[in-house]
Amino acid sequence: MPSKLSSSEVYKDYRTTSKHLAYLAPPNEADKDILALDIPLLYLLPRDITPSFFTPTWDASLVHMLVVDFTGGGLPSAELRCSISFFIPIQSFDLLPLYRQFREPAHETHTSRDRHTEALFTLPVTCAGPQDQFSVDLKVRANPMLNKRVKGLTLKSISVKLKEVLECFDGGLPAHKEVELLTFSKDYDKLLTTEGVSETLSFVFPSENDWLALYDSSYRFEEGTVANASATFIRTKNYTKPIAGIPLTNTQSFSISGKLFTLRHEFQVKIKISHGRNLEFSVPFTVSPFNVASCNYLFSWIREECNMARDRFGRETVAEIASTHNHEAAQSILHLFCSPPTVYPFDRTGWKQLGYHIDSFGKSGTPVVAYID
């Protein structure tokens, strides 16, 4: 988290999964030299893992790293210890706008405190991604369930805003902050009846970059030549530097729940009424890192990945892991399919197994590439 949200930079790390001992040399081989060690790892990510992402609105990021601790050496006095970290970009695909639960309309009815005004709010879709078009239907009317109505009940204005809400769970961070993404406001001076006043609002969700075009089936790469590459040419292109460890698609804000902070989105509606109580309410909305145009490609890719998992592990194993809510138990099932470590001894056989030319073994001063046929 950046310093603009707190008095100092906030950095925290969490352990999502671990394997305390990936390899231990046998006692009779602990003092032998080796060329390389190949340790296959097969991890099952937790169901509630937060994907890697960066939000430019708050300048906050989350990355996942594979940390390898190595201890080697023949004698205790000459032990070599080191720790190496590798970025592991993680994506989740549970917020695709084309999922059925997001394509069904959401209807909400809100009534003012004096019960004289009623607002009907409808979302045809409850999820959208960058550059997606969506609409909101709003109807304000006098409450038809009241027999006695106030004279002069007048609609003065309607304000609809889509806001991004940041909620932090750390003592050094603000508990609540919000920013406006989309807004609509209109003034009225109209008497309210049971027929009401209807508005259909159309929005285009903003985007920070155009990297999602890579998932569009209609996107075509065109060959071309740059006659004169200049700083002006670079500025006219929507190219930004990728962030290490973060997928290209997760470089703008979307609905996410994390351990340090949470990003959620909601429509905030304010209706001003004359001769009656004003009406204010909020409706939750889901923002996806992917748009509708990219979902067709992603659906085919997800189905192919499911088929590959079924062919590798078997239908019964996949079903058992999917139905198991205990992460440790599911990890133990998957561990049975992990290959054992491979040790390449410091000899000509190990050298050849690594793919090097046998004649280059033990020779110094000549690069290995010189022995490539």
C-alpha positions in Angstrom: 0.0 0.0 0.0 1.3 3.5 -0.8 2.3 6.2 1.6 -0.5 8.5 0.4 -3.0 6.3 2.3 -1.0 6.2 5.5 1.8 7.8 7.4 4.4 5.3 5.9 4.7 2.6 3.3 2.7 -0.5 4.3 4.0 -3.9 3.4 2.8 -7.2 4.7 3.4 -10.8 3.6 1.3 -13.9 4.2 2.0 -17.6 3.7 -0.6 -19.2 1.4 0.8 -22.7 1.2 4.1 -24.3 2.0 6.1 -27.5 1.8 8.6 -27.4 4.6 11.0 -30.1 3.2 11.0 -30.6 -0.5 14.2 -32.6 -0.6 16.6 -34.2 1.9 19.7 -35.9 0.7 20.2 -39.5 1.9 22.8 -39.9 4.6 25.2 -41.8 2.3 25.0 -39.1 -0.4 25.0 -36.0 1.7 28.7 -35.3 1.0 28.7 -36.0 -2.7 28.9 -33.3 -5.4 26.0 -32.9 -7.8 25.5 -31.1 -11.0 21.9 -30.2 -10.6 18.7 -31.2 -8.6 15.3 -31.3 -10.2 12.4 -31.1 -7.7 8.9 -31.2 -9.2 6.4 -29.2 -7.2 2.6 -29.7 -7.5 0.7 -27.2 -5.4 -3.0 -26.8 -5.0 -4.0 -23.2 -4.5 -6.4 -22.4 -1.7 -10.0 -21.6 -2.7 -9.8 -18.2 -1.1 -6.5 -17.1 -2.5 -6.4 -13.5 -3.7 -5.2 -13.1 -7.3 -2.2 -11.0 -8.1 -3.2 -7.5 -9.1 -2.4 -3.8 -9.2 -4.9 -0.9 -8.8 -3.8 2.4 -10.1 -6.6 4.2 -8.3 -5.0 3.5 -4.9 -1.4 2.6 -6.1 -1.7 -0.7 -4.2 -0.5 -4.1 -5.4 -0.5 -7.8 -4.4 2.1 -10.3 -5.7 2.7 -13.9 -5.0 6.2 -15.4 -4.8 7.6 -18.9 -4.6 10.4 -18.8 -2.0 13.1 -21.5 -2.1 15.4 -22.0 0.8 18.5 -24.0 -0.1 21.1 -25.5 2.3 24.1 -27.3 0.8 27.7 -28.1 1.5 29.7 -31.1 2.6 30.8 -30.0 6.0 28.8 -28.0 8.6 31.5 -25.4 8.7 31.2 -24.8 4.9 27.5 -24.9 4.6 26.0 -22.7 1.9 22.6 -21.2 2.6 20.5 -19.0 0.3 16.9 -18.0 -0.3 15.6 -17.4 -3.9 12.2 -15.9 -4.7 10.3 -16.3 -8.0 7.2 -14.3 -9.0 4.1 -16.5 -9.5 1.4 -14.5 -11.2 -2.0 -15.8 -10.1 -5.3 -15.2 -11.9 -8.8 -16.2 -10.8 -11.7 -16.6 -13.3 -14.7 -16.6 -10.9 -15.9 -13.1 -11.9 -16.4 -13.5 -15.7 -19.3 -11.3 -16.8 -20.8 -14.1 -18.9 -21.5 -16.4 -15.9 -25.1 -17.1 -15.4 -25.3 -15.5 -12.0 -24.2 -12.2 -13.4 -26.4 -12.3 -16.5 -29.7 -12.5 -14.5 -31.2 -9.1 -13.7 -31.3 -7.7 -10.2 -34.4 -5.9 -9.0 -34.5 -3.8 -5.8 -37.3 -1.7 -4.4 -36.6 1.1 -1.8 -39.1 3.2 0.1 -38.5 6.5 1.8 -38.8 6.8 5.6 -42.1 8.6 5.3 -43.3 5.8 2.9 -44.5 8.3 0.3 -41.8 7.7 -2.3 -40.8 4.5 -3.9 -37.8 3.8 -6.1 -37.5 0.7 -8.3 -33.9 0.0 -9.3 -33.0 -2.7 -11.9 -29.6 -3.9 -13.1 -30.0 -6.0 -16.3 -26.5 -7.4 -15.6 -24.7 -7.4 -12.2 -21.1 -7.6 -13.5 -19.0 -5.7 -16.1 -15.4 -5.4 -17.2 -13.3 -2.8 -18.8 -14.9 -1.2 -21.9 -18.2 -3.1 -21.3 -21.5 -1.4 -22.0 -24.3 -1.8 -19.4 -27.4 0.0 -18.4 -29.4 0.9 -15.2 -33.1 1.2 -15.1 -34.5 3.5 -12.4 -38.2 4.4 -11.7 -39.3 6.9 -9.0 -43.0 7.0 -8.2 -45.5 7.8 -5.4 -46.1 4.8 -3.2 -49.1 3.0 -4.7 -49.7 1.1 -1.4 -50.7 4.3 0.5 -54.3 5.4 0.5 -53.5 8.9 1.7 -50.9 10.8 -0.3 -49.1 14.0 0.3 -50.1 16.9 -2.0 -47.3 18.5 -4.0 -45.0 15.4 -3.8 -42.4 16.6 -6.4 -39.2 14.9 -7.8 -36.4 17.5 -7.7 -33.3 15.6 -8.8 -31.7 12.1 -9.3 -28.0 11.3 -8.8 -26.5 7.9 -9.6 -22.9 7.2 -9.0 -20.8 4.0 -9.4 -18.2 4.1 -6.6 -15.1 2.1 -5.8 -14.9 1.5 -2.0 -11.6 0.7 -0.3 -11.9 -1.0 3.1 -8.6 -1.6 5.0 -8.1 -4.0 7.9 -4.8 -2.7 9.2 -4.4 -0.1 12.0 -2.1 2.2 9.9 -4.6 2.4 7.0 -7.9 4.2 6.6 -10.9 2.1 7.4 -13.0 3.5 4.5 -12.2 5.4 1.3 -14.1 5.7 -1.9 -13.7 7.2 -5.4 -16.2 7.9 -8.1 -15.9 5.9 -11.4 -19.1 6.8 -13.2 -21.7 9.5 -12.4 -25.1 10.7 -13.7 -27.2 13.5 -12.4 -30.4 15.2 -13.6 -32.7 17.9 -12.3 -36.5 17.6 -12.4 -39.4 19.6 -11.2 -42.2 17.1 -11.7 -45.1 16.0 -9.6 -44.9 12.3 -8.7 -47.8 10.0 -9.3 -48.2 6.2 -9.2 -47.0 6.2 -12.8 -43.7 7.6 -11.8 -40.7 8.9 -13.7 -38.5 6.4 -15.5 -34.8 6.7 -16.5 -32.6 4.3 -18.4 -28.9 5.1 -17.9 -26.2 3.7 -20.2 -22.6 3.5 -19.1 -19.3 2.3 -20.5 -17.0 1.0 -17.9 -13.6 2.8 -17.9 -10.4 1.1 -18.7 -6.7 1.9 -18.0 -5.3 0.1 -21.0 -6.2 -2.0 -24.0 -4.4 -5.3 -23.1 -7.7 -7.2 -23.0 -7.8 -6.9 -26.8 -5.4 -9.8 -26.9 -8.3 -12.1 -25.8 -10.6 -10.8 -28.5 -11.2 -13.3 -31.3 -11.6 -10.4 -33.8 -8.2 -8.9 -32.9 -5.6 -9.2 -35.6 -1.9 -8.4 -35.5 -0.9 -6.4 -38.5 2.7 -6.4 -39.7 4.2 -3.0 -40.2 7.4 -1.0 -40.2 8.2 2.0 -38.1 9.8 4.6 -40.4 11.0 6.8 -37.6 10.7 5.7 -33.9 10.6 8.8 -31.8 9.5 9.8 -28.4 6.3 11.3 -29.9 5.5 8.0 -31.5 5.8 6.2 -28.2 3.5 8.6 -26.4 0.7 8.1 -29.0 0.6 4.4 -28.2 -1.2 2.9 -25.2 1.9 1.1 -24.0 2.7 0.9 -20.3 5.4 -1.0 -18.5 4.2 -4.3 -17.1 4.6 -4.8 -13.4 6.7 -7.8 -12.3 4.6 -10.7 -10.9 1.2 -9.2 -12.0 -0.8 -10.5 -15.0 -1.4 -8.0 -17.8 -5.2 -8.3 -17.2 -5.0 -7.5 -13.5 -3.5 -4.0 -13.8 -6.7 -2.1 -13.1 -9.2 -2.1 -10.3 -11.8 -4.9 -9.9 -13.8 -6.4 -7.1 -11.5 -8.3 -4.8 -11.3 -9.5 -1.2 -8.0 -9.6 0.5 -6.4 -9.9 4.0 -5.0 -6.4 4.1 -7.7 -4.6 2.2 -10.8 -5.2 0.1 -12.1 -3.4 -3.0 -15.9 -3.5 -3.7 -18.1 -1.5 -6.0 -21.6 -0.2 -5.6 -24.2 2.2 -7.1 -25.1 5.0 -4.8 -28.5 6.6 -5.6 -29.7 9.9 -4.2 -33.2 11.1 -4.9 -34.3 14.6 -3.8 -38.0 15.0 -3.1 -40.0 18.2 -2.3 -42.8 17.8 0.3 -41.4 14.5 1.3 -38.3 12.7 2.6 -35.3 12.3 0.4 -34.3 8.7 -0.6 -30.8 7.3 -0.5 -29.7 3.7 -1.1 -26.8 1.7 -2.5 -26.8 -1.4 -4.8 -23.7 -3.7 -5.0 -22.1 -4.2 -8.3 -19.3 -6.6 -9.4 -16.4 -5.5 -11.5 -14.4 -8.1 -13.4 -10.8 -7.9 -14.7 -12.2 -9.3 -18.0 -14.8 -7.9 -20.3 -17.5 -9.7 -22.3 -15.5 -9.7 -25.5 -12.7 -11.7 -23.9 -14.9 -14.3 -22.2 -15.5 -16.4 -25.3 -11.8 -17.1 -25.6 -11.5 -17.7 -21.9 -14.4 -20.1 -21.8 -12.8 -22.4 -24.4 -9.5 -22.2 -22.6 -11.0 -23.0 -19.2 -12.8 -26.1 -20.8 -9.5 -27.2 -22.3 -7.8 -26.9 -18.9 -10.5 -28.9 -17.2 -10.1 -31.7 -19.8 -6.4 -31.7 -19.3 -6.8 -32.1 -15.6 -9.3 -34.9 -16.1 -7.0 -36.7 -18.4 -4.0 -36.3 -16.1 -5.6 -37.0 -12.7 -8.7 -38.9 -13.6 -12.4 -38.1 -13.2 -12.7 -39.5 -9.7 -9.6 -37.6 -8.4 -10.8 -34.3 -9.8 -14.3 -34.8 -8.3 -12.8 -35.8 -4.9 -10.6 -32.7 -4.8 -13.5 -30.4 -6.0 -15.8 -31.7 -3.2 -13.1 -31.5 -0.5 -13.2 -28.3 1.6 -10.1 -29.2 3.6 -7.2 -27.8 1.8 -4.6 -30.1 3.5 -6.6 -33.2 2.6 -6.9 -32.1 -1.0 -3.2 -31.3 -1.2 -2.3 -34.8 0.1 -4.4 -36.3 -2.7 -2.7 -34.2 -5.3 0.7 -35.0 -3.8 0.4 -38.6 -5.0 0.7 -37.4 -8.6 3.9 -35.5 -8.0 7.1 -37.0 -9.5 10.0 -37.7 -7.2 13.2 -35.5 -7.3 15.9 -36.2 -9.8 19.6 -35.9 -8.8 22.2 -35.4 -11.5 25.5 -36.6 -10.1 28.8 -34.9 -10.8 30.0 -37.3 -13.5 29.7 -37.8 -17.2 26.4 -39.6 -16.9 24.8 -36.7 -15.1 26.4 -34.2 -17.6 24.8 -36.1 -20.5 21.4 -36.3 -18.7 21.4 -32.5 -18.5 21.7 -32.4 -22.3 25.3 -31.3 -22.6 27.8 -32.7 -25.0 29.7 -35.6 -23.4 33.1 -34.3 -24.7 32.7 -31.0 -22.9 32.6 -32.5 -19.4 35.5 -31.4 -17.2 36.9 -29.0 -19.7 37.4 -25.3 -18.8 38.0 -22.3 -21.1 35.7 -23.5 -23.9 32.0 -22.6 -23.7 29.4 -25.4 -23.9 27.9 -23.8 -27.0 31.0 -24.7 -28.9 30.1 -28.4 -28.7 26.6 -28.0 -30.2 26.3 -29.7 -33.5 
